[in-house]
Amino acid sequence: MARTSIYDVHINDLQGNEIQLSKYKGKHILFVNVASKCGFTPQYESLEKLSSTYKNNLVVIGVPCNQFGKQELGSSSEIQEFCQVNYGVTFLITEKIEVKGENQHPLYEWLTLRSLNGKKSSSVKWNFQKYLIDPDGKLIDYFFSITKPFSSKITKHLRY
């Protein structure tokens, strides 16, 4: 059993407004650390399609991070524009954070520490690593960057 709830974690969107994760109770949440200049960046397109395909039971949340190859140098407005213009992204994008290390954001502490999420510990290896949360706020699993958004490893959990 998790010691803390994902719904208690605080994170802001690109405009600086707090995202109330608790409003997504009852839906899956897929957190993806994203970057604009990565070989996996084209996954934005599939993530957008995944978001619209499963919109009734899934919320995709992109989390910009510049810790891997300095591939997300943009400001909040540049990230927003890049995602919309190049990939038509309408899913939620958070503020740029650190997903590992000394300044790791509390969201990624929860996602990567078994002592907090109650399931398993992990480390973020690269951009576009994915963490899937169930409708009750429990970690299902994480998937490395090479796992495509429409992989059955992910979608098998989204079918009711």
ABEGO torsion letter per residue (X at the ends): XBABBAAABBBBBAAGBBBBAAAABGBBBBBBBBBAABAAAAAAAAAAAAAAAAAAABBBBBBBBAABGGABABBAAAAAAAAAAAAGBABBBBBBBBABEAABBAAAAAAABAAAAGABBBBBABBGBBBBBBAAGBBABBBBAABBAABAAAAAAABX
